[in-house]
């Protein structure tokens, strides 16, 4: 499973960073970085909650 971000929608509110700091980070310019290319399937529910919590609906789960 992969997490995708629509950077045109992302406002770098960092809600995702607070919920999963090992997966998301803001760089020095407050741009969102996704730190893990592949997220373990065991974390699907956690990532579903993170995606649902994004204020701008910029995040999505991509099944590969």
N, C-alpha and C positions, 0 to 999 in steps of 0.2 A: 504494500500500500504506500502511496506517495501523497504528500500534501502539496497542493498547488495554490499559488496566490495570483490574483488578478491585480497587478501593481497599479493599474489605472484607478481601481477602487480603493486600494489600501491607503489609509491615512496614518499608519504607524501609531495607532493608539496603544499598542503593546499589551492588549488584553491577552493575546496568545502567548506572549513572552511570559507573562505572569502565571499562566496556567501550565505551560510546558517549556521551561527555559532551556531544556536540553535539545529541543527541536527548533525553537525560534529565538531570534536575537535581533536587536536593533543595532546598526552600525553607528559610527560616530556622527553620521549625517542624518540619523533617525530613519534610515531605510531598513525595511524588514529583510532579514536574511533567514532562509530555511536551512538549518544546519544539518539535517539528515535527509539524504536522498530517498532512503527507504525506511519507513517506520514499521516496526514489528506489528504483525497482525494482532497480537495480544493486546495492543493499545488502541484498537479500533474504537471502542466506546469512549475512551478518553479523548481521542482525536475528534470524534463526532461532536463531543461537547465543546471542544475548543473551536471547531469550525462554526458551530451554532452560536457561539458567543461573540463572534467577530461582528463589531458594530456596523461595518460596511458590507458584510457578506462577501468579503474578498477571498476567503479561503474555501477550498473544496478538497474532498478526498478523491483521489484517482486510483482506481483498481487496475492493476497491471496483470 
